[in-house]
Amino acid sequence: MENKVETRITKVGTGIFVMNDKNQVLFQKRTGSHGSNTWCIPGGHLEWQESFLENAIRETKEETDLDVEDVEIVGVTNDIFKEENKHYITIFMKATKWSGEPRITEPDRSLEMGWFDLDKLPQPLFVSDENFFKLNPPCLCGSGKNWQDCHAK
């Protein structure tokens, strides 16, 4: 009989949609092995005993130097990264109030950063972000419509 070791570890990831007053979202282009050359919103891993709000504040500051507030949860995805053999549950949040000027603070993890219109998202998207939009959530612009009926036309 063959001995088979199976590891089942699902991590909790987070993503924060930082919105400006033009209904644009801040995205960064990833570098490194996990999701390299894809575009994603700020985010990371939920730390031990950290609240979602604490995570959004910490991750956004670490990655963009922005201070966010009034954060709300806008969705959850189940993300399988087959090539990396990783599984994440990702909590998505949105922040419409923030201060500071966005800048790349982790150049070893981010190549570019910019604001993108909701109907012109950068491509390719990071798996978790792509999965969020595939769920057809309420549109981030606050119209009350679902994504497909609003900006995804």
C-alpha positions as CSV (number, residue, x, y, z in Angstrom):
1,M,0.0,0.0,0.0
2,E,1.3,3.4,-1.0
3,N,1.7,6.0,1.7
4,K,0.0,9.2,0.6
5,V,0.3,12.5,2.5
6,E,-2.5,14.9,1.8
7,T,-2.4,18.5,2.9
8,R,-5.6,20.4,3.2
9,I,-4.9,24.0,4.0
10,T,-7.3,26.7,3.0
11,K,-6.1,30.3,3.6
12,V,-8.2,33.4,4.1
13,G,-7.3,36.1,1.7
14,T,-8.6,39.7,1.5
15,G,-9.0,42.2,-1.2
16,I,-9.9,45.9,-0.8
17,F,-11.6,47.9,-3.5
18,V,-10.3,51.4,-3.0
19,M,-12.6,53.7,-4.9
20,N,-12.1,57.3,-5.8
21,D,-14.7,60.0,-6.5
22,K,-14.7,59.1,-10.2
23,N,-15.9,55.5,-9.5
24,Q,-12.4,54.2,-10.4
25,V,-10.7,51.4,-8.6
26,L,-7.1,51.2,-7.6
27,F,-5.3,48.2,-9.1
28,Q,-1.7,47.1,-9.0
29,K,0.2,44.7,-11.3
30,R,1.6,41.8,-9.4
31,T,5.1,40.4,-9.7
32,G,6.6,37.3,-8.1
33,S,5.5,33.7,-8.4
34,H,1.9,33.9,-7.2
35,G,-0.3,35.6,-9.8
36,S,2.7,37.3,-11.5
37,N,1.7,39.8,-14.2
38,T,-1.9,39.9,-13.2
39,W,-3.8,43.0,-11.9
40,C,-5.2,43.0,-8.4
41,I,-6.6,45.3,-5.8
42,P,-4.7,45.7,-2.5
43,G,-5.1,42.8,-0.1
44,G,-3.3,39.9,1.5
45,H,-3.8,37.4,4.2
46,L,-6.0,37.7,7.3
47,E,-3.7,37.5,10.3
48,W,-4.4,35.7,13.6
49,Q,-7.1,37.4,15.6
50,E,-7.3,40.3,13.1
51,S,-10.7,41.7,12.2
52,F,-11.7,42.4,8.5
53,L,-11.5,46.1,9.2
54,E,-8.1,45.9,10.8
55,N,-6.9,43.8,7.8
56,A,-8.2,46.3,5.3
57,I,-6.5,49.2,7.1
58,R,-3.2,47.3,7.4
59,E,-3.0,45.7,3.9
60,T,-4.0,48.9,2.1
61,K,-1.4,50.9,4.1
62,E,1.3,48.3,3.5
63,E,0.7,48.1,-0.2
64,T,-0.4,51.6,-1.2
65,D,0.5,54.0,1.7
66,L,-3.2,55.0,1.8
67,D,-5.2,55.2,5.0
68,V,-8.7,53.8,4.5
69,E,-11.9,54.1,6.6
70,D,-15.6,53.3,6.3
71,V,-14.8,49.8,5.0
72,E,-17.7,47.4,4.1
73,I,-17.7,43.8,3.0
74,V,-18.9,43.4,-0.6
75,G,-18.4,39.7,-1.4
76,V,-16.6,36.4,-0.8
77,T,-15.0,34.1,-3.3
78,N,-13.7,30.5,-3.3
79,D,-10.4,30.6,-5.2
80,I,-8.4,27.7,-6.4
81,F,-4.9,28.4,-7.8
82,K,-4.2,25.1,-9.6
83,E,-0.7,25.9,-10.8
84,E,0.4,27.0,-7.3
85,N,-1.6,24.3,-5.6
86,K,-3.3,26.9,-3.3
87,H,-6.8,27.4,-2.0
88,Y,-8.1,30.6,-0.7
89,I,-11.4,32.0,0.6
90,T,-11.2,35.7,-0.2
91,I,-13.2,38.4,1.7
92,F,-13.7,41.4,-0.5
93,M,-14.2,44.9,1.0
94,K,-14.7,48.3,-0.4
95,A,-13.4,51.7,0.9
96,T,-14.7,54.9,-0.5
97,K,-13.0,57.1,2.1
98,W,-9.3,57.3,2.3
99,S,-6.4,59.7,2.6
100,G,-3.0,60.0,1.2
101,E,-1.5,59.6,-2.2
102,P,-1.2,56.0,-3.6
103,R,2.2,54.8,-4.3
104,I,4.0,51.5,-4.7
105,T,5.4,50.6,-1.3
106,E,6.4,47.0,-2.1
107,P,8.3,47.2,-5.4
108,D,9.2,43.5,-5.1
109,R,5.5,42.6,-5.3
110,S,4.0,45.3,-7.5
111,L,5.2,46.6,-10.9
112,E,2.6,49.2,-11.6
113,M,-0.3,50.9,-10.0
114,G,-3.2,53.0,-11.3
115,W,-6.9,54.0,-11.2
116,F,-9.2,52.1,-13.6
117,D,-12.7,52.8,-14.7
118,L,-15.3,50.2,-13.6
119,D,-16.0,49.5,-17.3
120,K,-12.4,49.3,-18.3
121,L,-10.7,47.0,-15.7
122,P,-7.1,46.0,-16.4
123,Q,-6.4,42.6,-17.9
124,P,-5.6,39.9,-17.0
125,L,-7.1,40.0,-13.5
126,F,-5.7,38.1,-10.5
127,V,-7.8,34.9,-10.0
128,S,-9.6,36.1,-6.9
129,D,-10.5,39.4,-8.5
130,E,-11.7,37.7,-11.6
131,N,-13.9,35.3,-9.6
132,F,-15.4,38.3,-7.7
133,F,-16.7,39.8,-10.9
134,K,-17.9,36.4,-12.3
135,L,-20.2,36.2,-9.3
136,N,-22.1,39.3,-10.8
137,P,-22.1,41.2,-7.4
138,P,-23.9,44.5,-6.8
139,C,-21.9,47.0,-8.8
140,L,-19.2,48.8,-6.9
141,C,-20.5,52.2,-8.2
142,G,-23.5,52.0,-5.8
143,S,-26.1,52.0,-8.5
144,G,-28.0,49.1,-7.0
145,K,-27.7,47.2,-10.2
146,N,-25.6,44.0,-10.5
147,W,-22.2,44.2,-12.2
148,Q,-23.3,42.6,-15.5
149,D,-26.2,45.1,-15.8
150,C,-24.2,48.2,-15.0
151,H,-20.5,48.5,-15.9
152,A,-19.8,45.1,-17.4
153,K,-21.9,45.9,-20.5
